[in-house]
Amino acid sequence: MHPTEKAAVSTRVIGLISGTSVDGIDAVLVEISGTELDLKVELLVGKTYPYPAELREKILAVGAGVAISMAELAEIDDAIAQVFAQAAQNIQIGHQLATLIGSHGQTVYHRPPKEGAGEQRSRGREMLTSHSALSTPLGYSLQLGRGELIAYLTGITTVSNFRVADIAIGGHGAPLVPRVDAYLLSHPEEGRCIQNIGGIGNVAYIAPRHGDWLSKIRAWDTGPGNSLLDLAVEHLSAGAKTYDENGNWAASGTPCHPLVEQWLNQDYFHLPPPKSTGRELFGVTYLHQCLKDAQGYQLNAADILATLTELTAASIVHSYRTFLPEMPQRVLLCGGGSRNLYLKRRLELLLASIPVLATDEVGLNADFKEAIAFAVLAYWRHLGIPGNLPTATGAPQEVLLGEIHQSQS
């Protein structure tokens, strides 16, 4: 059956994701119809389910590079799958049940490919028998929360492990949401930047929707989003807080611009896209270096938070000005950072006359957009529609994303 025939009837799908901030599991129940340009998504309900405190600490430790045994890794993998499955069951209470789950899982490790990996993989399968086949290493990304276990526990067919197919052919496996953004948030005449601010920030530049517009889309990870801010808040409050609500603490301080300029010299900000990053770079070690750098400026806690917030805003704007073919006519924010009012004000100031809105204001929930995207990616995988965008991930071609685990019910 052709994908358009399968998509004629709407499908009820659950989307699940926990980002690099490890805040909890974002779960959505959505109704999806159409395929690409005619894609329609209705959000029925969205909720965030916090991790059990002990499991969250273990996840953060693994993400920070703490050594654990394979047995411990297996236990964490199982535990994440169980809480994801519970979230999927809870989100359906009071609603007609879903027939498909798209679970991104929990990223605990991400290694971008070396330059040239995609070109090397595209030279042919004959390289597989050569000792030099992987002389330019591919990327690697590990998401815990076994899809097959989620399918078994929920009785619902589950698509998971979305990143590996793109990585296998030389892509970064990230960002994966831009193709969804293109069909849900593009505009006939307006170039837009869809800026997600989770633990890590990522942007999708969506060209005006005419001509060969899909080939003009660009996307990459801009750098730190909330990752350094959340770590700093926990450090500066001695564990009393885990995030800066509305950016109020940072707003009471003054950013140190010489420090921001120093930090913007970091190599990652100057790498050309496609590129991806994670807590492996912008994590605890990076924060400690930032705090060390700040010692000579006699900054108080609020000043430090204001300066780290400025780094997130400035790195986003620097990324636009350096790598976009042209500046957007509108910026649409999503993710937890879109609720940080101080960060939003700093972005507005640095972007001058470019309007900065949340995706809510154009009809797509900003808090749950990533979970919605993985519901769509699962839906596309079910229909046999590619989910990656080569101009975003650096892969040499489009591929089907995700491994399908059939329910046993």
C-alpha positions as CSV (number, residue, x, y, z in Angstrom):
1,M,0.0,0.0,0.0
2,H,1.3,3.5,-0.9
3,P,2.2,5.8,2.1
4,T,-0.5,8.3,1.0
5,E,-3.1,5.6,1.2
6,K,-2.0,4.5,4.6
7,A,-2.0,8.1,5.8
8,A,-5.6,8.8,4.6
9,V,-6.9,7.7,8.0
10,S,-5.4,9.5,11.0
11,T,-3.1,7.5,13.4
12,R,-2.9,8.0,17.1
13,V,0.7,8.1,18.2
14,I,2.7,8.6,21.4
15,G,5.9,10.5,21.4
16,L,8.5,10.1,24.2
17,I,11.8,11.9,24.8
18,S,14.1,12.9,27.6
19,G,16.6,15.5,26.6
20,T,20.2,16.2,27.7
21,S,19.0,18.1,30.7
22,V,17.5,14.9,32.1
23,D,14.5,16.9,33.4
24,G,12.1,14.0,32.9
25,I,10.2,12.2,30.2
26,D,8.2,14.5,27.8
27,A,5.2,12.5,26.6
28,V,2.6,13.4,24.0
29,L,-0.5,11.8,22.6
30,V,-1.1,13.1,19.1
31,E,-3.4,12.4,16.1
32,I,-1.5,12.4,12.8
33,S,-2.7,12.4,9.2
34,G,-1.2,13.2,5.9
35,T,2.5,12.6,4.9
36,E,4.6,15.6,4.2
37,L,3.3,18.9,2.9
38,D,-0.2,17.8,3.9
39,L,1.1,16.6,7.3
40,K,-1.3,17.5,10.2
41,V,-0.7,16.9,13.9
42,E,-3.2,17.5,16.7
43,L,-1.8,17.5,20.2
44,L,-4.3,15.7,22.4
45,V,-2.3,15.8,25.6
46,G,1.3,16.5,26.7
47,K,2.9,15.9,30.1
48,T,6.3,15.7,31.7
49,Y,6.9,12.7,34.0
50,P,9.9,13.3,36.3
51,Y,12.5,10.5,36.6
52,P,12.8,8.8,40.0
53,A,15.6,10.8,41.8
54,E,18.0,7.9,42.1
55,L,17.6,7.0,38.4
56,R,18.2,10.6,37.3
57,E,21.4,10.8,39.3
58,K,22.6,7.6,37.7
59,I,21.8,8.9,34.2
60,L,23.6,12.2,34.9
61,A,26.7,10.3,36.2
62,V,26.8,8.1,33.1
63,G,26.5,11.2,30.9
64,A,29.3,12.8,32.8
65,G,31.6,9.9,32.0
66,V,31.5,8.1,35.4
67,A,32.8,4.5,34.8
68,I,30.2,1.8,35.4
69,S,30.0,-2.0,34.7
70,M,28.0,-3.5,31.8
71,A,25.7,-5.0,34.4
72,E,25.0,-1.5,35.8
73,L,24.5,-0.1,32.3
74,A,22.0,-2.9,31.5
75,E,20.1,-2.1,34.7
76,I,19.8,1.6,33.8
77,D,18.7,0.7,30.3
78,D,15.9,-1.5,31.7
79,A,14.9,1.1,34.3
80,I,14.6,3.9,31.6
81,A,12.5,1.6,29.4
82,Q,10.2,0.9,32.3
83,V,9.6,4.5,33.2
84,F,9.2,5.4,29.5
85,A,6.6,2.6,29.2
86,Q,4.8,3.9,32.3
87,A,4.7,7.4,30.8
88,A,3.2,6.0,27.6
89,Q,0.5,4.2,29.6
90,N,-0.2,7.2,31.8
91,I,-0.5,9.7,28.9
92,Q,-3.4,7.6,27.4
93,I,-5.6,7.6,30.5
94,G,-9.0,9.0,29.6
95,H,-8.2,8.8,25.8
96,Q,-8.6,6.4,23.0
97,L,-5.5,4.2,22.9
98,A,-2.6,4.8,20.6
99,T,-1.4,2.2,18.0
100,L,2.2,3.4,17.7
101,I,4.9,4.8,20.0
102,G,8.0,6.8,18.9
103,S,10.5,6.7,21.7
104,H,13.7,8.7,21.4
105,G,15.0,7.3,24.7
106,Q,17.7,9.0,26.8
107,T,21.0,10.0,25.3
108,V,23.9,9.2,27.5
109,Y,26.7,9.5,24.9
110,H,27.2,11.3,21.6
111,R,30.3,11.3,19.4
112,P,30.1,13.3,16.2
113,P,31.7,11.7,13.1
114,K,35.1,12.8,11.9
115,E,35.1,15.0,8.8
116,G,34.8,12.9,5.7
117,A,33.0,10.0,7.3
118,G,30.0,10.4,5.1
119,E,32.0,10.7,1.9
120,Q,34.0,7.6,2.8
121,R,30.9,5.5,3.6
122,S,29.3,6.5,0.2
123,R,32.3,5.2,-1.8
124,G,30.9,1.7,-1.8
125,R,30.3,-1.5,0.2
126,E,33.6,-3.0,-1.1
127,M,35.3,-0.9,1.6
128,L,33.7,-3.1,4.3
129,T,36.4,-5.8,3.8
130,S,39.2,-3.3,3.9
131,H,41.3,-2.6,7.0
132,S,41.0,1.1,6.2
133,A,37.2,1.1,5.9
134,L,36.8,3.0,9.1
135,S,40.0,5.1,9.0
136,T,37.7,8.1,9.2
137,P,35.5,7.1,12.2
138,L,31.8,7.3,12.0
139,G,29.8,9.0,14.7
140,Y,28.3,7.1,17.6
141,S,25.2,7.9,19.7
142,L,23.7,5.9,22.5
143,Q,20.1,6.3,23.6
144,L,19.0,4.1,26.5
145,G,15.5,2.8,27.1
146,R,15.0,-0.4,25.1
147,G,12.3,0.0,22.5
148,E,11.5,-3.8,22.5
149,L,10.8,-3.7,26.2
150,I,8.6,-0.6,25.8
151,A,6.6,-2.5,23.1
152,Y,6.3,-5.5,25.4
153,L,5.2,-3.6,28.5
154,T,2.7,-1.4,26.7
155,G,1.4,-3.8,24.0
156,I,2.0,-1.0,21.4
157,T,4.3,-1.3,18.4
158,T,7.3,1.0,19.3
159,V,9.9,2.7,17.0
160,S,13.2,3.5,18.7
161,N,16.9,4.0,18.0
162,F,16.2,6.8,15.5
163,R,19.8,8.1,15.2
164,V,21.7,4.9,14.2
165,A,20.7,4.6,10.5
166,D,21.8,8.2,9.7
167,I,25.1,7.6,11.6
168,A,25.8,4.3,9.8
169,I,26.1,6.1,6.5
170,G,28.3,8.9,7.8
171,G,25.8,11.4,9.2
172,H,25.7,12.9,12.7
173,G,22.4,11.4,13.6
174,A,21.5,14.9,14.7
175,P,19.6,17.1,14.5
176,L,16.7,14.9,13.4
177,V,13.8,17.2,14.0
178,P,14.4,19.7,11.0
179,R,12.4,17.6,8.5
180,V,9.4,17.7,10.8
181,D,9.9,21.4,11.4
182,A,10.0,21.9,7.6
183,Y,6.5,20.4,7.1
184,L,4.9,21.9,10.2
185,L,6.5,25.3,10.6
186,S,7.6,26.5,7.1
187,H,6.1,29.6,5.5
188,P,5.5,30.4,1.8
189,E,7.4,33.7,1.9
190,E,9.3,33.9,5.2
191,G,12.6,32.4,6.1
192,R,12.5,31.1,9.7
193,C,14.9,29.8,12.3
194,I,13.4,27.2,14.6
195,Q,15.6,27.3,17.7
196,N,15.2,24.5,20.2
197,I,16.8,25.3,23.6
198,G,17.0,22.1,25.5
199,G,20.2,21.0,27.3
200,I,21.9,21.7,24.0
201,G,20.7,24.3,21.5
202,N,19.9,23.4,17.9
203,V,18.6,25.4,15.0
204,A,16.8,24.6,11.8
205,Y,16.8,27.3,9.1
206,I,13.7,26.8,7.1
207,A,13.8,28.6,3.7
208,P,10.6,30.1,2.3
209,R,8.4,27.3,0.9
210,H,8.8,27.6,-2.9
211,G,11.1,26.2,-5.5
212,D,13.7,23.7,-4.3
213,W,13.2,24.9,-0.7
214,L,14.0,21.6,1.1
215,S,17.6,21.6,-0.3
216,K,18.1,25.0,1.2
217,I,17.3,24.0,4.8
218,R,20.3,24.0,7.1
219,A,20.4,22.7,10.7
220,W,23.0,22.1,13.4
221,D,23.6,22.1,17.1
222,T,24.4,25.7,18.1
223,G,26.1,24.8,21.4
224,P,24.9,24.9,25.0
225,G,21.3,25.5,25.7
226,N,20.3,24.9,29.3
227,S,23.0,22.4,30.1
228,L,25.5,24.8,31.7
229,L,22.8,26.9,33.3
230,D,21.2,24.0,35.1
231,L,24.6,22.6,36.2
232,A,25.6,26.1,37.5
233,V,22.3,26.6,39.3
234,E,22.7,23.3,41.1
235,H,26.3,24.1,42.0
236,L,25.7,27.7,43.1
237,S,22.6,26.8,45.2
238,A,24.4,23.8,46.8
239,G,21.8,21.5,45.3
240,A,18.8,23.5,46.5
241,K,17.7,24.3,42.9
242,T,18.0,22.5,39.6
243,Y,17.1,25.3,37.2
244,D,16.6,29.1,37.1
245,E,12.9,29.6,36.9
246,N,12.1,32.3,34.2
247,G,15.8,33.2,34.3
248,N,15.0,35.4,37.4
249,W,18.3,34.7,39.2
250,A,20.4,35.5,36.1
251,A,18.3,38.6,35.4
252,S,19.4,40.0,38.8
253,G,23.0,39.8,37.7
254,T,25.2,41.5,35.1
255,P,26.8,39.5,32.2
256,C,30.6,39.8,31.9
257,H,31.1,40.4,28.2
258,P,34.9,39.8,28.1
259,L,34.3,36.3,29.4
260,V,31.6,35.6,26.8
261,E,34.0,36.7,24.1
262,Q,36.7,34.5,25.5
263,W,34.3,31.5,25.6
264,L,33.1,32.1,22.1
265,N,36.6,31.3,20.9
266,Q,36.0,27.7,21.7
267,D,36.6,25.5,18.6
268,Y,33.1,24.1,18.4
269,F,31.5,27.5,17.7
270,H,33.7,28.0,14.6
271,L,33.2,24.5,13.1
272,P,31.1,24.7,9.9
273,P,27.9,22.7,9.9
274,P,26.8,20.0,9.8
275,K,27.8,19.5,13.4
276,S,26.5,18.1,16.6
277,T,27.5,18.2,20.3
278,G,26.3,17.2,23.7
279,R,27.2,17.1,27.4
280,E,30.5,15.4,26.4
281,L,31.6,18.9,25.5
282,F,29.3,21.3,27.3
283,G,29.0,19.5,30.6
284,V,30.5,19.4,34.1
285,T,34.1,19.8,33.0
286,Y,33.3,22.7,30.8
287,L,31.3,24.4,33.6
288,H,34.3,24.0,36.0
289,Q,36.5,25.7,33.4
290,C,34.0,28.5,33.1
291,L,33.9,29.0,36.8
292,K,37.7,29.0,36.9
293,D,37.8,31.6,34.1
294,A,35.4,33.8,36.1
295,Q,37.5,33.9,39.2
296,G,39.5,36.9,38.0
297,Y,36.4,39.0,37.5
298,Q,35.0,39.0,41.0
299,L,31.5,37.9,39.9
300,N,28.7,36.9,42.3
301,A,26.4,34.0,41.6
302,A,23.8,36.0,39.7
303,D,26.6,37.5,37.5
304,I,27.9,34.0,36.7
305,L,24.4,32.9,35.7
306,A,23.9,36.0,33.7
307,T,27.2,35.4,31.9
308,L,26.4,31.8,31.1
309,T,23.0,32.8,29.9
310,E,24.7,35.4,27.6
311,L,26.9,32.6,26.3
312,T,23.9,30.6,25.2
313,A,22.3,33.6,23.5
314,A,25.5,34.9,22.0
315,S,26.5,31.5,20.6
316,I,23.1,31.2,18.9
317,V,23.3,34.6,17.3
318,H,27.0,34.0,16.4
319,S,26.0,30.8,14.7
320,Y,23.3,32.5,12.6
321,R,25.6,35.3,11.5
322,T,28.4,33.0,10.7
323,F,26.8,30.0,9.0
324,L,23.3,31.0,7.6
325,P,23.0,31.9,4.0
326,E,20.9,34.9,5.2
327,M,19.4,36.0,8.5
328,P,15.9,34.8,9.2
329,Q,12.9,37.0,9.1
330,R,11.5,35.3,12.3
331,V,12.9,33.2,15.1
332,L,10.6,30.6,16.7
333,L,11.7,29.2,20.1
334,C,10.9,25.8,21.6
335,G,12.1,23.6,24.4
336,G,12.5,24.4,28.1
337,G,14.7,27.4,27.3
338,S,11.9,29.1,25.5
339,R,10.3,29.7,28.9
340,N,13.5,31.4,30.2
341,L,12.3,35.0,29.9
342,Y,15.7,36.5,30.6
343,L,17.3,34.4,27.9
344,K,14.6,35.3,25.4
345,R,15.1,39.0,26.1
346,R,18.9,38.7,25.6
347,L,18.2,36.9,22.2
348,E,15.8,39.7,21.2
349,L,18.4,42.3,22.0
350,L,21.2,40.6,20.1
351,L,19.0,39.9,17.1
352,A,17.8,43.5,17.0
353,S,14.9,43.9,14.6
354,I,14.2,40.1,14.1
355,P,11.0,39.0,15.9
356,V,11.6,36.2,18.5
357,L,8.4,34.2,19.3
358,A,7.6,30.8,20.8
359,T,6.3,28.1,18.4
360,D,3.1,28.2,20.4
361,E,2.3,31.5,18.7
362,V,2.2,29.7,15.3
363,G,0.3,26.7,16.5
364,L,2.9,24.2,17.7
365,N,3.4,23.6,21.5
366,A,6.9,24.8,22.4
367,D,7.2,22.6,25.5
368,F,6.4,19.3,23.7
369,K,7.6,20.0,20.1
370,E,10.5,17.5,20.4
371,A,8.2,14.8,21.7
372,I,5.7,15.6,18.9
373,A,8.6,15.3,16.4
374,F,9.5,11.8,17.4
375,A,5.9,10.8,17.2
376,V,6.0,12.0,13.6
377,L,9.3,10.3,12.9
378,A,7.8,7.0,14.2
379,Y,4.7,7.6,12.0
380,W,6.9,8.2,8.9
381,R,8.9,5.1,9.7
382,H,5.7,3.1,9.8
383,L,4.7,4.5,6.4
384,G,8.2,4.0,4.9
385,I,9.0,7.7,4.6
386,P,12.6,8.8,5.2
387,G,13.0,11.0,8.4
388,N,16.5,12.5,8.1
389,L,17.4,15.6,6.1
390,P,21.0,15.2,4.7
391,T,21.6,19.0,4.7
392,A,21.1,18.9,8.5
393,T,22.9,15.7,9.5
394,G,25.6,15.5,6.8
395,A,24.5,12.1,5.7
396,P,24.9,11.4,1.9
397,Q,21.3,10.4,1.4
398,E,17.9,10.1,3.0
399,V,17.2,7.0,5.1
400,L,14.4,5.4,7.1
401,L,14.9,6.2,10.8
402,G,14.2,4.0,13.7
403,E,13.9,0.3,14.5
404,I,10.4,-1.2,14.7
405,H,9.5,-3.4,17.6
406,Q,6.2,-5.1,17.1
407,S,3.8,-5.5,20.0
408,Q,3.2,-9.0,21.1
409,S,-0.4,-8.4,22.1
